[in-house]
Amino acid sequence: MTTPFEPPAPPPLRPAPARPGRKLGPIAEELSSAHRAWLGPMRETYLTSGLTLSELSARVRLAKSKISELLRGIGLYPRWEIIFSLSRELNMPYWPLYRLWRQAALEAHKSREWVERCSEKTAVTMSHAAPPLDHRAFRELVESFYSLYAQVFLEDEERDTAVSDTFDILWLCWNDALASPDTRKFAWNVLRATVMARTPHVDGRPELGWAAFDTVALQSVIAASDRAEQIEETLDLFKAMSRLPDHQLDVMVLRRLCGITPEDASGLLGVPLATVRSDERHAVHFLESVICPPETEGKTA
């Protein structure tokens, strides 16, 4: 990634149409991150579509109250036939929506047989789906870097799921990504939210676990020194890093744990190079003050 990705020129923003009737309630707080991954884009697409619940109800032949519950994540986990019908009316791409729906269904302890039964009738319709060319080009450019970042927080299977979900979510809201001030920053925010939703947290801060030892930068360090001592020191570093503000943490993970250049970090995050260097400088200063605090003047033995 020697040249930062230059996003396409965004289309003009269109305000959400005014909608008569009762306002849609919020998403249920207890909803899982996997369920939110597909429900969030579907809900936003509905809100910007101009359709009312009554109109949508008439088109998909489902009670208005049931659609409202579905768009809030309330009640039983919905069958794919219903989601597919809604996606057709909302003009959403089927394939990424199905993969996210399927992942959430399995995490909700639905059997694979149940999942397959739900999708039998739509398998042919979805079989030839492909993302937009610019989405595919963007994925080819950044996917390996996204995997390095996710690996610091998650084990292999969880890492792969988080990165795959990120690009599926981006596919669902790709027009929003292009319409944003910076596609790179929009995409990074999706990646970060997806990774953090699967990352264990302690006192509200992400935990950099053992998966972080798999990063290329750390493997060489540990091999060159006493392993036990280095591991203890590294765990102390991880704990201190987790206390950094989000933007500084991301810069440090990319720069110090993934070995990514400042220029590439700037391109991935969608922020100026000066911001990356400033964040890294402030983060290093904080970590040095925590891990190696200055000795108190006048201290006696």
Secondary structure, DSSP 8 states (H G I E B T S, - for coil): --S-----------------SS------TT--HHHHHHHHHHHHHHHHH---HHHHHHHHT--HHHHHHHHHT-SS---HHHHHHHHHHTT--HHHHHHHHHHHHHHTT--HHHHHHHHGGGHHHHTT----HHHHHHHHHHHHHHHHHHHHHS-HHHHHHHHHHHHHHHHHTHHHHHHSS-HHHHHHHHHHHHHHHHS-EETTEE---GGGGGSHHHHHHHHTS-HHHHHHHHHHHHHHHTTS-HHHHHHHIIIIIS---HHHHHHHHTS-HHHHHHHHHHHHHHHHHHHS----TT---
